[in-house]
Amino acid sequence: MYIKVRVKTKQKAELLKEISKDHLEISIKEPAERNLANSRIVEMVREHFKVYNGVVRIVSGHHSPSKILDVDKK
């Protein structure tokens, strides 16, 4: 399942807001440096969709605030 994600970095509070079943807005504290933001985004999406044995990976948008993630629940 593909999920569209819009990210805001360096925020005071972390928030994951579901716009629709395949669109999320995420605010994170981490800066967009050294892959810190991308790692936290994957972690938050994994928790939101309860993907424990499956895979969550960034398909496109590694250097952009707009990303597409692949969520494979297996």
C-alpha positions as CSV (number, residue, x, y, z in Angstrom):
1,M,0.0,0.0,0.0
2,Y,1.4,3.4,-1.0
3,I,1.0,6.4,1.4
4,K,1.5,10.0,0.5
5,V,3.2,11.9,3.3
6,R,3.8,15.7,3.8
7,V,6.5,16.4,6.5
8,K,7.4,19.4,8.6
9,T,10.8,19.1,10.4
10,K,12.2,21.0,13.4
11,Q,8.7,21.3,15.1
12,K,8.2,21.6,18.9
13,A,5.8,18.7,19.1
14,E,5.5,15.5,17.1
15,L,2.2,14.9,15.4
16,L,0.8,12.4,12.8
17,K,-2.4,13.6,11.2
18,E,-4.4,11.3,8.9
19,I,-5.9,13.4,6.1
20,S,-7.3,10.3,4.3
21,K,-6.6,6.6,4.3
22,D,-3.6,7.1,2.0
23,H,-2.4,10.6,2.9
24,L,-0.7,11.7,6.1
25,E,0.8,14.9,7.5
26,I,3.7,14.4,10.0
27,S,5.4,17.0,12.2
28,I,8.7,15.8,13.8
29,K,11.3,17.3,16.0
30,E,14.3,16.0,14.1
31,P,16.1,18.1,11.5
32,A,16.4,17.1,7.9
33,E,20.0,16.1,8.3
34,R,22.0,12.8,8.3
35,N,18.7,10.9,7.5
36,L,17.4,11.7,11.0
37,A,14.0,12.9,9.7
38,N,13.5,10.0,7.3
39,S,14.2,7.5,10.1
40,R,11.7,9.1,12.4
41,I,9.1,9.3,9.7
42,V,9.4,5.5,8.9
43,E,9.2,4.8,12.7
44,M,6.1,6.9,13.2
45,V,4.3,5.3,10.1
46,R,5.2,1.9,11.3
47,E,3.7,2.6,14.7
48,H,0.6,4.2,13.2
49,F,-0.2,1.3,10.9
50,K,1.0,-1.3,13.4
51,V,3.5,-2.8,11.1
52,Y,5.7,-5.0,13.3
53,N,6.8,-7.8,10.9
54,G,6.4,-6.0,7.6
55,V,8.4,-3.3,5.9
56,V,7.9,0.5,5.7
57,R,10.2,2.2,3.2
58,I,10.5,5.5,1.4
59,V,9.8,5.0,-2.3
60,S,10.4,8.7,-3.4
61,G,11.1,12.0,-1.9
62,H,14.2,11.2,0.2
63,H,15.3,14.9,0.0
64,S,11.8,16.4,-0.1
65,P,9.0,17.3,2.3
66,S,6.6,15.4,0.1
67,K,7.2,11.6,0.2
68,I,5.7,8.4,-0.9
69,L,6.0,5.4,1.4
70,D,5.4,1.8,0.8
71,V,3.7,0.0,3.7
72,D,3.9,-3.8,3.4
73,K,2.1,-5.4,6.4
74,K,2.9,-9.0,5.4
